[in-house]
Amino acid sequence: MRNVVLITLASVVAALAAQTSAHAAPTFDGLWATSRKDCRDKDGPDSKTFIDLENVIKGKPAPLVDQYENHCRVDRKTPAGNGLVLSTTCFEFWDDYNKGANGRKVTIRLSPGPKDTLKIDGKPYLLCKRKSDLPKDR
């Protein structure tokens, strides 16, 4: 009898875990661009956008959204449907980002799309690389 109860309990836990993972929030972390051409690793202005909502600096959470000359510290994440609204402070230069100087408030809307796509402020982006596939020194 005890084995039947344990097996039943294990089955219920497994079913709940599978159901929870099936409805897990989409991950936005990674390198995104509006075209495959922009996914290439080159310097200069393009659409590449790096999102790291789990970023940590000096042991403290420091989520960020980084585009060419547009480095945004995420101040607040608000769920919106199946996406997120990010309240950010953006800086043109990394020195300003590090000092917290000359920032401007920007709202960024993220919403998942089909098969490795994402909309950033309504504009479609393709996944270039997941965060886990990028070099750790980013």
C-alpha positions in Angstrom: 0.0 0.0 0.0 2.8 2.4 0.9 4.5 1.8 -2.5 1.2 2.6 -4.3 0.9 5.9 -2.4 4.6 6.8 -3.2 4.2 5.9 -6.9 1.0 7.9 -7.1 2.6 10.9 -5.4 5.6 10.7 -7.7 3.4 10.6 -10.7 1.5 13.7 -9.6 4.7 15.6 -8.9 6.1 14.6 -12.3 2.9 15.7 -14.1 2.9 19.0 -12.3 6.5 19.6 -13.2 6.0 18.8 -16.8 2.9 21.2 -16.9 4.9 24.0 -15.2 7.8 23.7 -17.6 5.5 23.7 -20.6 4.1 27.1 -19.4 7.5 28.5 -18.4 8.1 32.2 -19.2 9.9 32.7 -22.5 13.6 33.6 -22.2 14.7 36.8 -23.8 18.3 36.4 -22.9 20.7 36.2 -25.9 21.9 38.1 -28.9 19.2 39.2 -31.3 19.2 41.1 -34.7 16.8 42.2 -37.4 18.6 40.2 -40.0 21.1 37.2 -40.3 23.6 39.7 -41.8 23.5 41.7 -38.6 24.2 38.6 -36.6 27.8 38.6 -37.8 30.4 39.5 -35.3 31.6 42.9 -36.5 32.0 46.3 -35.0 29.9 49.3 -36.1 26.3 50.3 -36.1 23.8 47.5 -36.7 20.7 46.0 -35.1 22.4 43.6 -32.8 20.8 43.7 -29.4 22.2 41.8 -26.4 19.7 41.0 -23.6 20.8 39.7 -20.3 18.0 39.9 -17.7 20.0 37.7 -15.3 23.2 39.8 -15.5 25.2 40.3 -12.2 27.8 42.9 -11.5 29.9 42.8 -8.3 27.4 40.3 -6.8 24.3 42.5 -7.5 21.6 42.0 -10.1 22.3 44.3 -13.1 20.0 43.3 -15.9 20.8 45.0 -19.2 19.8 45.5 -22.8 22.7 46.5 -25.0 22.7 47.9 -28.5 25.3 49.9 -30.5 26.0 53.0 -28.5 22.8 52.3 -26.4 23.6 50.6 -23.1 20.5 50.2 -21.0 20.3 49.3 -17.3 17.0 47.6 -16.5 15.4 49.3 -13.5 12.1 47.4 -13.5 10.6 44.4 -15.3 6.8 44.3 -15.6 5.0 41.3 -17.1 2.7 42.2 -20.0 0.8 39.3 -21.5 3.4 36.7 -22.4 6.1 39.4 -22.7 7.8 42.1 -20.6 7.9 45.8 -20.3 11.3 47.0 -19.2 11.8 50.4 -17.6 15.4 51.3 -18.3 18.0 54.0 -18.0 20.1 54.1 -21.2 23.5 55.6 -21.7 25.4 56.3 -25.0 28.8 55.4 -23.5 30.0 52.6 -21.2 31.8 55.1 -19.0 28.5 56.9 -18.4 26.8 53.6 -17.8 29.4 52.7 -15.2 29.2 56.1 -13.5 25.4 56.3 -13.8 25.8 59.7 -15.5 23.9 61.3 -18.5 21.3 58.6 -18.6 17.8 58.8 -20.2 14.7 56.9 -19.3 13.5 54.5 -22.0 10.7 51.9 -22.0 11.4 48.7 -23.9 8.7 46.2 -24.8 9.7 42.6 -25.4 7.3 40.0 -26.7 8.1 36.4 -27.9 7.5 35.4 -31.4 7.4 32.1 -33.2 10.5 29.9 -33.4 13.4 31.9 -32.1 12.0 35.3 -32.8 11.3 38.2 -30.6 9.6 41.6 -31.0 11.4 44.5 -29.4 9.1 47.6 -29.4 7.0 45.8 -32.1 9.9 45.3 -34.5 10.8 41.6 -35.3 14.2 40.2 -34.3 15.9 36.9 -35.0 17.9 34.9 -32.4 21.6 35.0 -33.3 22.8 33.1 -30.2 21.5 32.2 -26.9 23.2 33.7 -23.9 24.6 30.3 -22.9 26.3 30.1 -26.4 28.1 33.4 -26.1 31.5 34.1 -24.6 31.4 34.6 -20.9 33.3 37.9 -21.0 30.4 39.9 -22.6 
